[in-house]
Structures are given as C-alpha cells and as structure tokens.
Amino acid sequence: MGTPDVSTPVWPVGKRCAVALTFDFDAEALWIGNDPANADDPGVMALGHYGARVGVPKILELLSEEELPATFFIPGVVAEQYPGHIHAVLEAGHEVAHHGYTHIPADPSIPGRVEEQIDRGLEALDKVAGIVPLGYRAPDGVSSHLGQRLLTDRGFLYDSSLKDHFAPYRIILQDGSPGPVEIPEQPTLDDWAFGSSSSVSYKVMQSKQQVLSMWNDEFLELRTWGGVATLLCHPQITGRPMRLSTLRDFIAFTRTFDDVWYATCGDIARNFVAYE
C-alpha cells in the first residue's frame, strides 16, 4: 500500500484555510423521508416547518449582517414547496446546491432509486429557479459508487457528502476515472448531533458553550492543517435562537484570524480545480 495522501491544498493568496458555511434546508421533507407516518403528526411536522418559517429568514439575515457567502443544499421537493425561499437565497447571492429530491437515502440496492433522486432533484431546481447546481450532498449522508458515477455523468463539479479528509480532493471512481471534487465534512461541525431532539429522534441536547467549544477547537486545528471547515447546519436547528447565537459567535471567533477564506462550496471546488 502507498503512503496516504495528506497533502495540503492551495488557497487564495494570503489565506491559510477555508470556511464553508453550509445549510441543509430540509424542511418537513426530512421527517417524512425518515418515516412517511410523520406526515400525519403536526408536532413532528412543526420541527421542519420552523426551518422554513423562521430558520431560513433568520439565517439569511445573519449572513447579510456578516456579509458572508453560504451554500444551501435543498431537496427538490422542498424547492417546489418553498419557491420563495429558493429565490430569496439566490437573490442574497448565495449558492443553491442539490440535496436529493424527497430526502430519502439514495440506496443503490433499490433499482432506479439513485437515478430518480438525482434527476428529479435536478428537474425541480431547474423548474423552480432555472438553475443547474454545481454540487450535491447526499441525504442522510448515504453515498454510493453508483451515485458518484451519476454525479460525474450529470456534470456535477463537486460533492460534499463524505467525511474522509480535512481538505478538498478529487474523487476517483471505481473504474479509476476522475469524479467530482469532494468537499469533506467533519462530524463535530454538524449541528444535528448537538441541537436536535424530538419524540421520534431523541438526542441529548448540548449547551451553546459545549457546541461553540467544539466548533472553535475543530476550526483551530483545521486552520493549522490548512484544511476546510465545512460547517453543516440545518435551518430547523441553527435557526433557533440559542443556536443562531452559537453560529454568530463561531463566525466572530474565526474572524479573529486574517488568513481565513470564507467561500461557497462551488468557489472552493473551482479553486481546487485551478490548482489541481
């Protein structure tokens, strides 16, 4: 076996690391995808509806105040349900990326499932906003070799579903050919693990201080390594008062360093290709 690749990427001049603020706007589709019976439970649906009703507007407000770009990963069915939100995201200058169609795991063992979720999601984003997304994030993090091949064939620039590196890299498909650029995530930078709890998905919620401490510590080490801090947030979680305050304080902490590049996932992928 060869030596593992831990090469450090090249960032724009004067920058040591990157911060990608990303938001999975799943709305009610997440809960229905987990269990269709949830559609008949107003209490569970309210969790997803909060993301649309309050979370997205509050997050857009914060991003405007901070003058920072972000990437919103949006399932096709959510784009169809909330077209005004998609246009608000785009009009604010942010990136909209692909997040499946109905937020169900794209299980390759189910014939046609992966193709349907990718292609219907593409059709919905085109129909609602006239966009062809550059990137994709797998619902529930369920990726597959078939999915990576289809993303390549459909012309996607990047994927952001995996957690196997600290920096962008080129996916190599099973046949040895190049696939999309991967913009990896870190488990500690996902708000779902710390801030969501419900009758159908119980978790021990963590305080602002606990979450902020983890985010800051992860960022510090990623900066030392020269990597990308891909913050993965959900409007139905981070759009809550204390959680939005956590995000605001995290941004303030990263801004104490003058060598941080804040960029959309699309910009990070283009930067990688430029120096590849």
Backbone as JSON, one array per atom type, in Angstrom:
{
  "sequence": "MGTPDVSTPVWPVGKRCAVALTFDFDAEALWIGNDPANADDPGVMALGHYGARVGVPKILELLSEEELPATFFIPGVVAEQYPGHIHAVLEAGHEVAHHGYTHIPADPSIPGRVEEQIDRGLEALDKVAGIVPLGYRAPDGVSSHLGQRLLTDRGFLYDSSLKDHFAPYRIILQDGSPGPVEIPEQPTLDDWAFGSSSSVSYKVMQSKQQVLSMWNDEFLELRTWGGVATLLCHPQITGRPMRLSTLRDFIAFTRTFDDVWYATCGDIARNFVAYE",
  "N": [[0.84, -1.19, 0.0], [0.42, 2.31, -0.7], [1.73, 5.48, 0.47], [-0.5, 7.31, 2.53], [-2.51, 10.01, 1.29], [-2.06, 13.14, 2.4], [-1.9, 15.7, 1.59], [-1.72, 19.27, 1.57], [-4.07, 21.68, 0.53], [-3.96, 24.33, -1.98], [-4.69, 27.58, -1.26], [-6.38, 30.75, -1.92], [-4.24, 33.63, -2.39], [-2.59, 34.63, 0.54], [-4.29, 33.31, 2.25], [-4.92, 30.78, 4.64], [-6.62, 28.74, 5.29], [-9.98, 27.48, 4.72], [-13.4, 28.42, 5.24], [-16.49, 27.04, 4.98], [-19.73, 27.86, 5.03], [-22.51, 26.02, 5.35], [-25.87, 24.99, 4.67], [-28.39, 22.73, 5.21], [-31.36, 22.78, 3.94], [-33.96, 21.25, 4.74], [-36.58, 21.2, 5.62], [-39.92, 19.97, 6.08], [-39.53, 17.67, 4.65], [-37.42, 16.1, 5.53], [-38.36, 14.76, 7.82], [-40.53, 13.35, 6.82], [-39.2, 11.77, 5.01], [-37.71, 10.18, 6.74], [-39.74, 8.75, 8.01], [-42.73, 8.06, 6.61], [-45.12, 8.16, 8.05], [-44.88, 10.26, 9.76], [-45.92, 12.47, 8.52], [-48.51, 12.78, 9.28], [-48.37, 13.77, 11.8], [-48.67, 16.61, 13.43], [-46.98, 17.76, 15.35], [-44.38, 16.76, 14.87], [-44.07, 17.59, 12.22], [-44.02, 20.3, 12.62], [-41.45, 20.84, 13.46], [-39.89, 20.68, 11.14], [-41.22, 22.65, 9.66], [-40.57, 24.92, 11.04], [-37.99, 25.48, 10.18], [-38.43, 26.56, 7.64], [-40.26, 28.62, 8.15], [-39.08, 30.3, 10.09], [-36.3, 29.73, 10.43], [-34.73, 29.84, 7.92], [-35.19, 32.59, 7.05], [-34.04, 33.96, 9.3], [-31.4, 33.04, 9.26], [-30.55, 33.99, 6.76], [-30.7, 36.68, 7.33], [-28.68, 36.94, 9.27], [-26.42, 36.2, 7.74], [-26.41, 38.27, 5.93], [-25.89, 40.45, 7.61], [-23.31, 39.75, 8.39], [-22.08, 39.74, 6.0], [-21.32, 37.47, 4.48], [-20.77, 34.63, 2.33], [-22.75, 31.69, 1.52], [-23.66, 28.2, 1.2], [-26.56, 26.56, 0.26], [-28.02, 23.51, 0.58], [-30.56, 21.85, -1.0], [-33.41, 19.83, -1.07], [-35.28, 18.68, -3.92], [-38.1, 18.51, -3.62], [-38.53, 20.26, -1.54], [-37.75, 22.65, -2.69], [-39.85, 22.92, -4.5], [-41.98, 23.19, -2.76], [-41.36, 25.47, -1.32], [-40.79, 27.83, -3.06], [-40.33, 30.61, -2.89], [-38.43, 30.85, -0.9], [-36.17, 29.73, -2.08], [-35.64, 31.56, -4.1], [-35.12, 33.78, -2.51], [-32.75, 33.01, -1.25], [-31.03, 32.86, -3.48], [-31.21, 35.5, -4.47], [-29.93, 36.82, -2.45], [-27.37, 36.28, -3.01], [-26.26, 33.8, -2.49], [-25.26, 30.31, -2.83], [-27.12, 27.69, -4.33], [-27.46, 24.29, -3.93], [-27.68, 20.77, -4.78], [-29.71, 18.37, -3.12], [-30.8, 15.82, -3.23], [-34.13, 14.54, -3.94], [-36.57, 13.83, -2.46], [-35.51, 13.68, 0.08], [-34.76, 11.1, 0.95], [-32.77, 8.24, 1.7], [-30.47, 7.57, -0.87], [-30.47, 4.72, -1.89], [-28.56, 2.35, -3.46], [-29.26, -0.29, -3.81], [-31.89, -0.44, -4.37], [-33.63, -0.63, -7.27], [-33.26, 1.93, -9.64], [-33.52, 3.96, -7.77], [-31.39, 5.75, -7.05], [-30.91, 7.13, -9.46], [-33.43, 8.32, -9.86], [-33.69, 10.07, -7.65], [-31.58, 11.87, -8.04], [-32.09, 12.89, -10.65], [-34.76, 13.86, -10.57], [-34.45, 15.78, -8.61], [-32.73, 17.56, -9.94], [-34.45, 18.39, -12.0], [-36.42, 19.71, -10.52], [-35.06, 21.9, -9.32], [-34.34, 23.28, -11.59], [-36.85, 23.86, -12.67], [-38.05, 25.46, -10.66], [-36.19, 27.51, -10.11], [-34.57, 27.86, -12.29], [-31.94, 26.94, -12.35], [-28.82, 25.18, -12.69], [-27.36, 23.11, -10.6], [-24.08, 23.17, -9.11], [-23.13, 21.46, -7.19], [-23.57, 18.66, -4.89], [-25.09, 17.09, -2.09], [-25.49, 14.2, -0.23], [-28.61, 13.03, 0.96], [-29.07, 12.2, 4.36], [-26.47, 11.41, 4.35], [-25.99, 9.17, 2.78], [-24.11, 7.76, 0.54], [-22.86, 6.43, -2.6], [-21.11, 4.26, -4.91], [-22.39, 4.14, -7.36], [-23.89, 6.5, -7.24], [-21.82, 8.41, -7.24], [-20.8, 7.99, -9.79], [-23.01, 8.74, -11.35], [-23.26, 11.45, -10.64], [-20.95, 12.43, -11.8], [-21.46, 11.85, -14.52], [-23.65, 13.52, -14.87], [-22.53, 15.97, -14.8], [-21.77, 17.31, -12.44], [-19.81, 19.49, -10.46], [-18.85, 19.2, -7.86], [-19.01, 17.21, -4.82], [-20.35, 16.94, -1.51], [-20.42, 15.03, 0.74], [-18.97, 13.19, 2.16], [-16.74, 12.09, 4.8], [-13.94, 11.82, 4.97], [-11.53, 13.19, 4.92], [-9.58, 16.21, 5.49], [-9.45, 18.22, 3.74], [-10.24, 19.53, 0.45], [-10.5, 17.17, -2.27], [-9.96, 15.1, -5.19], [-12.4, 12.87, -6.18], [-11.97, 9.48, -6.99], [-13.32, 7.36, -9.26], [-14.78, 4.0, -9.38], [-13.8, 2.79, -11.68], [-11.4, 3.97, -11.98], [-11.36, 6.44, -13.16], [-11.59, 10.09, -13.07], [-13.74, 11.64, -10.7], [-16.2, 13.86, -9.22], [-15.06, 16.82, -7.41], [-14.41, 16.44, -4.01], [-15.72, 17.96, -1.15], [-15.09, 17.68, 1.94], [-16.75, 16.85, 5.07], [-16.74, 17.37, 8.67], [-17.52, 15.38, 11.47], [-17.87, 16.73, 13.93], [-18.66, 19.24, 13.21], [-21.29, 19.34, 12.53], [-24.48, 20.38, 13.11], [-26.62, 18.75, 13.74], [-26.02, 16.67, 15.42], [-25.9, 17.79, 17.91], [-27.98, 19.55, 18.47], [-30.64, 18.79, 17.98], [-33.67, 17.39, 19.0], [-36.4, 15.25, 19.51], [-39.64, 13.67, 19.79], [-39.49, 11.55, 18.07], [-36.89, 11.35, 17.38], [-34.75, 11.21, 19.48], [-32.22, 12.95, 21.19], [-29.51, 13.82, 23.36], [-29.39, 17.08, 24.09], [-27.01, 19.73, 23.62], [-25.29, 22.4, 25.3], [-24.85, 25.9, 24.41], [-22.22, 26.69, 25.0], [-20.85, 24.25, 25.02], [-21.15, 23.36, 22.35], [-20.06, 25.52, 20.89], [-17.45, 25.48, 21.86], [-16.52, 23.03, 20.81], [-16.78, 23.52, 18.04], [-15.05, 25.73, 17.72], [-12.59, 24.6, 18.53], [-12.27, 22.58, 16.64], [-12.12, 24.1, 14.3], [-9.73, 25.56, 14.84], [-7.74, 23.58, 14.71], [-8.09, 22.62, 12.12], [-7.41, 24.91, 10.73], [-4.7, 25.04, 11.38], [-3.84, 22.77, 10.04], [-4.38, 23.57, 7.48], [-6.82, 23.13, 6.22], [-10.32, 22.7, 5.26], [-13.04, 24.07, 6.91], [-15.98, 22.8, 7.0], [-18.92, 23.77, 7.82], [-21.85, 22.29, 8.81], [-25.09, 22.98, 8.87], [-28.57, 23.05, 9.88], [-31.49, 24.76, 9.03], [-33.76, 24.32, 10.65], [-32.64, 23.74, 13.04], [-30.22, 25.33, 13.63], [-31.45, 27.7, 13.14], [-32.84, 28.29, 15.4], [-33.14, 30.33, 18.39], [-30.91, 30.23, 20.43], [-29.13, 28.61, 19.05], [-28.62, 30.04, 16.72], [-27.28, 32.16, 17.8], [-25.03, 30.8, 18.6], [-23.86, 30.19, 16.13], [-23.33, 32.8, 15.27], [-21.39, 33.6, 17.14], [-19.4, 31.76, 16.59], [-18.64, 32.51, 14.01], [-17.63, 35.04, 14.64], [-15.41, 34.28, 16.17], [-13.8, 32.94, 14.26], [-13.17, 35.09, 12.72], [-11.24, 36.42, 14.06], [-8.9, 35.77, 13.0], [-6.88, 36.61, 10.26], [-6.4, 35.17, 8.0], [-8.32, 33.56, 6.87], [-10.41, 32.12, 4.49], [-13.58, 32.74, 3.46], [-16.0, 31.04, 1.78], [-18.23, 29.83, -0.82], [-19.23, 26.43, -1.41], [-19.05, 25.86, -4.1], [-17.19, 27.79, -4.99], [-14.94, 26.93, -3.58], [-14.52, 24.42, -4.73], [-13.98, 25.19, -7.39], [-11.62, 26.6, -6.95], [-9.96, 24.52, -6.12], [-9.8, 23.01, -8.49], [-8.47, 24.81, -10.12], [-5.88, 24.72, -9.14], [-5.22, 22.13, -9.3]],
  "CA": [[0.0, 0.0, 0.0], [1.18, 3.53, -0.78], [1.61, 6.43, 1.56], [-1.77, 8.03, 2.47], [-2.43, 11.37, 0.78], [-2.47, 14.17, 3.36], [-1.39, 16.95, 1.03], [-2.46, 20.48, 1.92], [-4.5, 22.38, -0.69], [-3.51, 25.7, -2.22], [-5.79, 28.53, -1.1], [-6.06, 32.06, -2.48], [-3.07, 34.3, -1.81], [-2.77, 35.19, 1.87], [-5.25, 32.52, 3.02], [-4.35, 29.55, 5.18], [-7.67, 27.73, 5.38], [-11.27, 27.93, 4.22], [-14.62, 28.15, 6.0], [-17.69, 26.91, 4.14], [-20.98, 27.85, 5.8], [-23.48, 25.29, 4.54], [-27.16, 24.8, 5.33], [-29.28, 21.74, 4.59], [-32.74, 23.24, 4.11], [-34.74, 20.03, 4.52], [-37.98, 21.44, 5.99], [-40.67, 18.79, 6.5], [-39.13, 16.5, 3.86], [-36.53, 15.25, 6.32], [-39.14, 13.92, 8.72], [-41.32, 12.43, 6.01], [-38.26, 10.8, 4.46], [-37.36, 9.23, 7.8], [-40.91, 7.9, 8.27], [-43.89, 8.7, 5.99], [-46.19, 8.34, 9.03], [-44.69, 11.56, 10.41], [-46.71, 13.48, 7.82], [-49.78, 12.92, 10.0], [-48.09, 14.23, 13.16], [-48.37, 18.04, 13.37], [-45.87, 18.11, 16.23], [-43.13, 16.48, 14.17], [-44.0, 18.46, 11.04], [-43.71, 21.67, 13.06], [-39.99, 20.98, 13.54], [-39.44, 21.0, 9.8], [-41.81, 23.9, 9.22], [-39.84, 26.03, 11.67], [-36.86, 25.81, 9.34], [-38.89, 27.43, 6.57], [-40.99, 29.78, 8.66], [-38.22, 31.18, 10.87], [-34.88, 29.43, 10.32], [-34.09, 30.39, 6.73], [-35.12, 34.06, 7.11], [-33.09, 34.42, 10.32], [-30.04, 32.75, 8.8], [-30.24, 34.95, 5.71], [-30.48, 37.96, 8.0], [-27.35, 36.89, 9.88], [-25.42, 36.2, 6.68], [-26.38, 39.63, 5.38], [-25.19, 41.28, 8.58], [-21.9, 39.38, 8.4], [-21.59, 39.87, 4.63], [-20.63, 36.23, 4.18], [-21.48, 33.73, 1.4], [-23.08, 30.37, 2.05], [-24.23, 27.23, 0.27], [-27.77, 25.92, 0.76], [-28.34, 22.24, -0.06], [-32.02, 21.86, -0.92], [-34.1, 18.77, -1.81], [-36.17, 19.17, -4.95], [-39.46, 18.67, -3.15], [-38.56, 21.47, -0.71], [-37.74, 23.77, -3.63], [-41.2, 23.04, -5.05], [-42.88, 23.62, -1.7], [-41.0, 26.81, -0.84], [-40.04, 28.52, -4.12], [-39.92, 31.93, -2.45], [-37.2, 30.72, -0.11], [-35.07, 29.49, -3.0], [-35.33, 32.83, -4.75], [-34.53, 34.66, -1.51], [-31.36, 32.57, -1.1], [-30.28, 33.25, -4.68], [-31.15, 36.95, -4.56], [-28.96, 37.28, -1.46], [-26.04, 35.98, -3.53], [-25.75, 32.52, -2.01], [-25.3, 29.19, -3.75], [-28.09, 26.62, -4.1], [-26.93, 23.01, -4.4], [-28.6, 19.62, -4.87], [-29.77, 17.55, -1.9], [-31.79, 14.78, -3.49], [-35.47, 15.04, -4.28], [-37.51, 13.73, -1.33], [-34.71, 13.46, 1.29], [-34.69, 9.7, 1.36], [-31.45, 7.71, 1.34], [-30.36, 7.1, -2.26], [-29.98, 3.35, -1.71], [-28.35, 1.77, -4.79], [-29.82, -1.63, -3.91], [-33.26, -0.29, -4.86], [-33.48, -0.29, -8.68], [-33.72, 3.24, -10.09], [-33.66, 4.93, -6.69], [-30.36, 6.79, -7.12], [-31.17, 7.93, -10.65], [-34.65, 9.11, -9.65], [-33.45, 11.14, -6.69], [-30.71, 12.88, -8.66], [-32.7, 13.52, -11.82], [-35.93, 14.66, -10.17], [-33.94, 16.96, -7.93], [-32.27, 18.48, -10.97], [-35.62, 18.94, -12.68], [-37.12, 20.64, -9.62], [-34.28, 23.13, -9.17], [-34.44, 23.99, -12.86], [-38.23, 24.36, -12.82], [-38.35, 26.49, -9.66], [-35.27, 28.65, -10.1], [-33.81, 27.94, -13.53], [-30.5, 26.76, -12.07], [-28.16, 23.88, -12.77], [-26.46, 23.15, -9.43], [-22.7, 22.69, -9.26], [-22.76, 20.48, -6.19], [-24.54, 17.69, -4.35], [-24.88, 16.47, -0.78], [-26.39, 13.05, -0.12], [-29.49, 12.99, 2.12], [-28.67, 11.26, 5.4], [-25.09, 11.0, 4.13], [-25.94, 7.86, 2.13], [-23.47, 7.88, -0.75], [-22.62, 5.14, -3.25], [-20.3, 4.34, -6.12], [-23.3, 4.48, -8.45], [-24.19, 7.92, -7.14], [-20.65, 9.18, -7.67], [-20.73, 7.89, -11.25], [-24.09, 9.55, -11.92], [-22.91, 12.86, -10.47], [-19.95, 12.72, -12.83], [-22.13, 11.84, -15.82], [-24.58, 14.65, -14.96], [-21.75, 17.18, -14.89], [-21.58, 17.99, -11.17], [-18.44, 19.88, -10.16], [-18.39, 18.72, -6.56], [-19.85, 16.5, -3.86], [-20.0, 17.24, -0.12], [-21.16, 14.0, 1.47], [-18.07, 12.26, 2.83], [-16.02, 12.57, 5.99], [-12.7, 11.04, 4.97], [-10.34, 14.04, 4.75], [-9.73, 17.53, 6.07], [-9.27, 19.18, 2.65], [-10.83, 19.08, -0.82], [-9.72, 16.24, -3.08], [-10.68, 14.57, -6.34], [-12.91, 11.51, -6.05], [-11.61, 8.55, -8.04], [-14.41, 6.4, -9.42], [-14.38, 2.6, -9.31], [-13.05, 2.4, -12.86], [-10.14, 4.7, -12.0], [-11.51, 7.75, -13.8], [-11.86, 11.15, -12.09], [-15.11, 12.02, -10.39], [-16.3, 15.24, -8.74], [-14.25, 17.26, -6.28], [-15.08, 16.22, -2.72], [-15.51, 18.94, -0.1], [-15.48, 16.82, 3.05], [-17.3, 17.38, 6.31], [-16.24, 16.8, 9.92], [-18.68, 15.08, 12.32], [-18.03, 17.71, 15.0], [-19.16, 20.51, 12.67], [-22.66, 19.1, 12.1], [-25.35, 20.77, 14.23], [-27.67, 17.76, 14.03], [-25.59, 15.81, 16.52], [-25.89, 18.5, 19.19], [-29.06, 20.5, 18.7], [-31.97, 18.33, 17.58], [-34.26, 16.35, 19.83], [-37.85, 15.19, 19.35], [-40.23, 12.41, 20.24], [-39.16, 10.49, 17.13], [-35.43, 11.35, 17.17], [-34.27, 11.77, 20.74], [-30.79, 13.11, 21.44], [-29.17, 14.7, 24.48], [-29.01, 18.37, 23.52], [-25.82, 20.31, 24.23], [-25.38, 23.83, 25.52], [-24.12, 26.77, 23.49], [-20.8, 26.67, 25.34], [-20.28, 22.97, 24.58], [-21.08, 23.32, 20.89], [-19.11, 26.54, 20.43], [-16.11, 25.0, 22.19], [-16.16, 22.0, 19.82], [-16.61, 24.15, 16.73], [-13.83, 26.54, 17.75], [-11.43, 23.72, 18.6], [-12.12, 21.91, 15.33], [-11.64, 25.12, 13.38], [-8.33, 25.88, 15.13], [-6.85, 22.53, 14.2], [-8.2, 22.63, 10.66], [-6.61, 26.04, 10.25], [-3.3, 24.62, 11.49], [-3.58, 21.79, 8.97], [-4.64, 24.17, 6.18], [-7.97, 22.46, 5.63], [-11.59, 23.42, 5.09], [-14.03, 23.87, 7.97], [-17.3, 22.74, 6.37], [-19.94, 23.79, 8.88], [-23.09, 21.75, 8.28], [-26.2, 23.4, 9.73], [-29.94, 22.89, 9.4], [-32.3, 25.9, 9.49], [-34.69, 23.96, 11.72], [-31.86, 23.65, 14.27], [-29.43, 26.53, 13.83], [-32.35, 28.85, 13.08], [-33.39, 28.53, 16.74], [-32.44, 31.49, 18.99], [-29.6, 29.97, 21.01], [-28.25, 28.02, 18.05], [-28.19, 31.11, 15.82], [-26.28, 32.88, 18.57], [-23.82, 29.98, 18.54], [-23.26, 30.43, 14.82], [-22.8, 34.17, 15.25], [-20.16, 33.64, 17.93], [-18.39, 30.99, 15.86], [-18.14, 33.39, 12.95], [-16.8, 36.08, 15.29], [-14.13, 33.68, 16.54], [-12.97, 32.7, 13.06], [-12.77, 36.39, 12.17], [-10.08, 36.94, 14.77], [-7.76, 35.38, 12.16], [-7.0, 37.31, 8.99], [-6.0, 34.31, 6.89], [-9.42, 32.63, 6.63], [-11.18, 32.38, 3.26], [-14.99, 32.35, 3.54], [-16.36, 30.79, 0.4], [-19.22, 28.81, -1.09], [-18.63, 25.15, -1.82], [-18.72, 25.98, -5.51], [-15.93, 28.53, -5.11], [-13.85, 26.07, -3.07], [-14.27, 23.4, -5.75], [-13.31, 25.84, -8.52], [-10.26, 26.9, -6.53], [-9.22, 23.26, -6.16], [-9.54, 22.64, -9.89], [-7.5, 25.76, -10.66], [-4.54, 24.38, -8.68], [-5.11, 20.66, -9.32]],
  "C": [[0.88, 1.24, 0.0], [0.98, 4.4, 0.44], [0.28, 7.18, 1.46], [-1.55, 9.48, 2.03], [-2.95, 12.33, 1.84], [-1.96, 15.53, 2.9], [-2.31, 18.11, 1.39], [-2.84, 21.23, 0.65], [-3.89, 23.77, -0.79], [-4.74, 26.6, -2.14], [-5.44, 29.85, -1.77], [-4.93, 32.74, -1.72], [-3.42, 34.92, -0.45], [-3.72, 34.4, 2.76], [-4.65, 31.18, 3.41], [-5.36, 28.4, 5.23], [-8.96, 28.32, 4.82], [-12.37, 27.6, 5.22], [-15.78, 28.15, 5.02], [-18.91, 26.84, 5.06], [-22.04, 27.19, 4.93], [-24.73, 25.0, 5.37], [-27.99, 23.8, 4.54], [-30.72, 22.14, 4.91], [-33.68, 22.09, 3.74], [-36.23, 20.19, 4.79], [-38.65, 20.13, 6.43], [-40.2, 17.52, 5.81], [-38.22, 15.56, 4.64], [-37.33, 14.27, 7.15], [-40.0, 12.93, 7.96], [-40.42, 11.36, 5.4], [-37.84, 9.77, 5.48], [-38.49, 8.24, 8.08], [-42.15, 8.59, 7.69], [-45.04, 8.96, 6.97], [-46.06, 9.68, 9.75], [-45.53, 12.67, 9.76], [-48.04, 13.74, 8.51], [-49.59, 13.39, 11.43], [-47.71, 15.71, 13.12], [-47.19, 18.46, 14.24], [-44.52, 17.88, 15.57], [-42.98, 17.4, 12.96], [-43.64, 19.89, 11.42], [-42.21, 21.9, 13.15], [-39.43, 21.36, 12.18], [-39.96, 22.34, 9.33], [-41.09, 25.1, 9.83], [-38.67, 26.46, 10.79], [-37.23, 26.75, 8.21], [-39.47, 28.73, 7.11], [-40.07, 30.79, 9.34], [-36.74, 30.98, 10.53], [-34.19, 30.07, 9.13], [-34.07, 31.91, 6.75], [-34.11, 34.59, 8.12], [-31.65, 34.17, 9.89], [-29.64, 33.71, 7.69], [-29.97, 36.34, 6.29], [-29.08, 38.02, 8.61], [-26.26, 36.96, 8.81], [-25.29, 37.58, 6.05], [-25.62, 40.57, 6.32], [-23.68, 41.02, 8.55], [-21.25, 39.54, 7.02], [-20.75, 38.65, 4.23], [-21.45, 35.38, 3.21], [-21.76, 32.39, 2.05], [-23.61, 29.49, 0.92], [-25.41, 26.56, 0.94], [-28.03, 24.66, -0.07], [-29.84, 21.99, 0.13], [-32.61, 20.7, -1.71], [-35.08, 19.38, -2.82], [-37.58, 19.42, -4.46], [-39.6, 19.9, -2.26], [-38.53, 22.71, -1.6], [-39.13, 23.99, -4.21], [-42.17, 23.57, -4.02], [-42.63, 25.05, -1.27], [-40.19, 27.57, -1.91], [-39.56, 29.9, -3.72], [-38.63, 31.91, -1.66], [-35.99, 30.53, -1.02], [-34.65, 30.8, -3.67], [-34.7, 33.81, -3.77], [-33.05, 34.31, -1.29], [-30.51, 33.05, -2.28], [-30.14, 34.77, -4.78], [-30.18, 37.55, -3.55], [-27.52, 36.94, -1.87], [-25.44, 34.67, -3.08], [-25.9, 31.44, -3.08], [-26.39, 28.21, -3.34], [-27.53, 25.35, -4.72], [-27.98, 21.91, -4.21], [-28.53, 18.79, -3.6], [-30.83, 16.47, -2.05], [-33.12, 15.37, -3.9], [-36.39, 15.0, -3.08], [-36.81, 13.49, 0.01], [-34.91, 12.06, 1.85], [-33.31, 9.19, 0.96], [-31.45, 7.16, -0.08], [-29.69, 5.72, -2.26], [-29.8, 2.68, -3.08], [-28.9, 0.35, -4.94], [-31.27, -1.61, -4.37], [-33.19, 0.18, -6.32], [-34.07, 1.09, -9.02], [-33.76, 4.31, -9.03], [-32.64, 6.08, -6.83], [-30.61, 7.71, -8.3], [-32.37, 8.85, -10.44], [-34.38, 10.3, -8.75], [-32.57, 12.26, -7.27], [-31.43, 13.63, -9.76], [-33.93, 14.35, -11.47], [-35.52, 15.9, -9.4], [-33.44, 18.01, -8.91], [-33.44, 19.16, -11.66], [-36.32, 19.98, -11.81], [-36.37, 21.96, -9.49], [-34.33, 23.95, -10.46], [-35.82, 24.62, -13.01], [-38.5, 25.54, -11.89], [-37.49, 27.73, -9.84], [-34.42, 28.78, -11.36], [-32.32, 27.76, -13.33], [-30.08, 25.32, -12.31], [-27.12, 23.86, -11.66], [-25.08, 22.59, -9.75], [-22.42, 21.5, -8.36], [-23.92, 19.68, -5.64], [-24.11, 17.27, -2.95], [-25.93, 15.38, -0.6], [-27.28, 13.16, 1.11], [-29.09, 11.88, 3.07], [-27.24, 10.75, 5.21], [-24.93, 9.68, 3.43], [-25.4, 8.05, 0.71], [-23.27, 6.48, -1.35], [-21.73, 5.34, -4.47], [-21.17, 4.69, -7.32], [-23.62, 5.96, -8.44], [-23.05, 8.79, -7.61], [-20.5, 9.14, -9.19], [-21.8, 8.77, -11.9], [-23.82, 11.04, -11.77], [-21.9, 13.29, -11.53], [-20.61, 12.82, -14.2], [-23.07, 13.04, -15.99], [-23.84, 16.0, -14.92], [-21.57, 17.95, -13.59], [-20.1, 18.3, -10.96], [-17.96, 19.25, -8.87], [-19.48, 17.95, -5.82], [-19.42, 16.94, -2.47], [-20.79, 16.31, 0.78], [-20.28, 13.16, 2.38], [-17.32, 12.93, 3.97], [-14.67, 11.87, 6.1], [-11.45, 11.88, 4.72], [-10.62, 15.37, 5.44], [-9.67, 18.63, 5.01], [-9.94, 18.66, 1.39], [-9.9, 18.11, -1.55], [-10.58, 15.75, -4.23], [-11.11, 13.13, -6.07], [-12.42, 10.68, -7.25], [-12.69, 7.47, -8.11], [-13.88, 4.97, -9.45], [-13.55, 2.16, -10.52], [-11.73, 3.16, -13.0], [-10.21, 6.06, -12.64], [-11.85, 8.81, -12.75], [-13.34, 11.43, -11.93], [-15.17, 13.47, -9.94], [-15.25, 15.55, -7.68], [-15.05, 16.99, -5.01], [-14.71, 17.35, -1.76], [-16.0, 18.28, 1.19], [-16.01, 17.58, 4.25], [-16.54, 16.77, 7.5], [-17.44, 16.55, 10.83], [-18.93, 16.13, 13.4], [-18.6, 19.03, 14.52], [-20.57, 20.37, 12.1], [-23.6, 19.4, 13.27], [-26.36, 19.71, 14.62], [-27.3, 16.9, 15.24], [-25.77, 16.46, 17.88], [-27.16, 19.28, 19.49], [-30.45, 20.06, 18.33], [-32.46, 17.25, 18.54], [-35.77, 16.41, 19.66], [-38.34, 13.83, 19.81], [-39.86, 11.25, 19.32], [-37.66, 10.42, 16.83], [-34.78, 11.97, 18.39], [-32.75, 11.81, 20.79], [-30.62, 13.99, 22.68], [-28.66, 16.01, 23.9], [-27.85, 18.97, 24.31], [-25.94, 21.82, 24.31], [-24.6, 24.61, 24.46], [-22.62, 26.67, 23.75], [-20.14, 25.38, 24.87], [-20.09, 22.94, 23.07], [-20.04, 24.3, 20.37], [-17.67, 26.1, 20.71], [-15.64, 23.96, 21.18], [-15.9, 22.62, 18.46], [-15.31, 24.95, 16.68], [-12.58, 25.66, 17.73], [-11.19, 23.02, 17.26], [-11.59, 22.9, 14.3], [-10.16, 25.41, 13.59], [-7.38, 24.84, 14.54], [-6.91, 22.45, 12.68], [-7.4, 23.78, 10.06], [-5.13, 25.68, 10.3], [-2.93, 23.66, 10.36], [-3.75, 22.39, 7.58], [-5.83, 23.58, 5.47], [-9.17, 23.36, 5.44], [-12.53, 23.06, 6.24], [-15.4, 23.96, 7.31], [-18.35, 22.64, 7.46], [-21.28, 23.37, 8.28], [-24.22, 22.06, 9.27], [-27.54, 23.16, 9.06], [-30.77, 24.07, 9.9], [-33.27, 25.56, 10.62], [-33.98, 23.76, 13.06], [-31.13, 24.96, 14.53], [-30.26, 27.8, 13.68], [-33.05, 29.15, 14.39], [-32.55, 29.6, 17.45], [-31.05, 31.19, 19.52], [-28.63, 29.43, 19.97], [-27.76, 29.07, 17.05], [-27.12, 31.95, 16.5], [-24.95, 32.12, 18.57], [-23.1, 30.19, 17.22], [-22.64, 31.82, 14.75], [-21.47, 34.25, 15.99], [-19.04, 32.84, 17.27], [-17.79, 31.83, 14.74], [-17.22, 34.46, 13.53], [-15.43, 35.52, 15.68], [-13.24, 33.47, 15.33], [-12.47, 34.02, 12.49], [-11.65, 37.05, 12.97], [-8.79, 36.57, 14.04], [-7.94, 36.02, 10.79], [-6.62, 36.47, 7.79], [-7.05, 33.25, 6.58], [-10.18, 33.06, 5.37], [-12.6, 31.84, 3.45], [-15.51, 32.21, 2.12], [-17.52, 29.8, 0.31], [-18.5, 27.52, -1.46], [-18.23, 25.19, -3.29], [-17.41, 26.71, -5.73], [-14.74, 27.7, -4.64], [-13.5, 25.0, -4.1], [-13.56, 24.0, -6.96], [-11.86, 26.17, -8.19], [-9.4, 25.64, -6.56], [-8.84, 22.89, -7.58], [-8.47, 23.54, -10.48], [-6.07, 25.39, -10.31], [-4.27, 22.88, -8.76], [-3.93, 20.2, -10.19]]
}
